[in-house]
Amino acid sequence: MLDYKQKLKERYKYNQSVVRKDINTDKMKLKINNFSEKSSFSVEDIKNEILNNDMFASFFIKDPKKQNIYENEALKYLKKFFSSIEKLPASKKNAKYIVNGKIISQLKTKPAGGHKSIDFEIKNKKLLITHKYIESKIGGGAQDNQFEDVRNFLENIKENKEYNFMAICDGEYFTEQRLSTLNEFKDNNIFITNIEEAKDIIKKL
């Protein structure tokens, strides 16, 4: 079973080790000097706290959420069962989009209309997948925008009968009420599911 929250904690811990390993690089020296200039801490005090205080070090790490951790962990998890699954580029010409039922790529710019590129592909299953992990049940702002990404994906695939499509929706945000809105798009070749149930669906395709 994929535990997204645990994977996030593990990534935070790993990123702390990276900061400590890179503490004498030019990039880290610049960050430390900048922090020193706007605070009452000396450079040496800051370096000492980074090396010995996990909480303090966390202020200098890369945010795992900005490293696509949820999507990357979902890919690694599914690869255990389906070695042919591929991560598609998120942008540039090799990214794939679904627009009005048509799969398009080789674009110089992202298509208008708020389309998000397709996340994963399993070619031998003719399966294209969008993945979302949204943690908070409350919603609002960026989380609602991510939900709209899924809706947009489903809205644009409903005329395509050539491929199989899947929306993997994980996290507490996807309440029964929100999922019922997405489930209206279900069809013989369109699946709305979570990552655990996805395994069984994909095996049957």
Buried (B, 14 or more C-beta within 10 A) or exposed (E): EBEBEEBBEBBBEEBBEBBBEBBEEEEBBEBBEEBBEEEEBEEEEBBEBBEEEEEBBBEBBEEBEEEBBBBBBBBEBBBEEBEEBEBBEBEEEEBBBBBEBEBEBEBEEBBEEEBBBBBBBBEEBEBBBBBBBBBEEEBEEEBEEBBEBBBBBBBBBBEBEEBBBBBBBBBEBBEEEBBEEBBEBBEEBBBBBBBEEBBEBBEEE
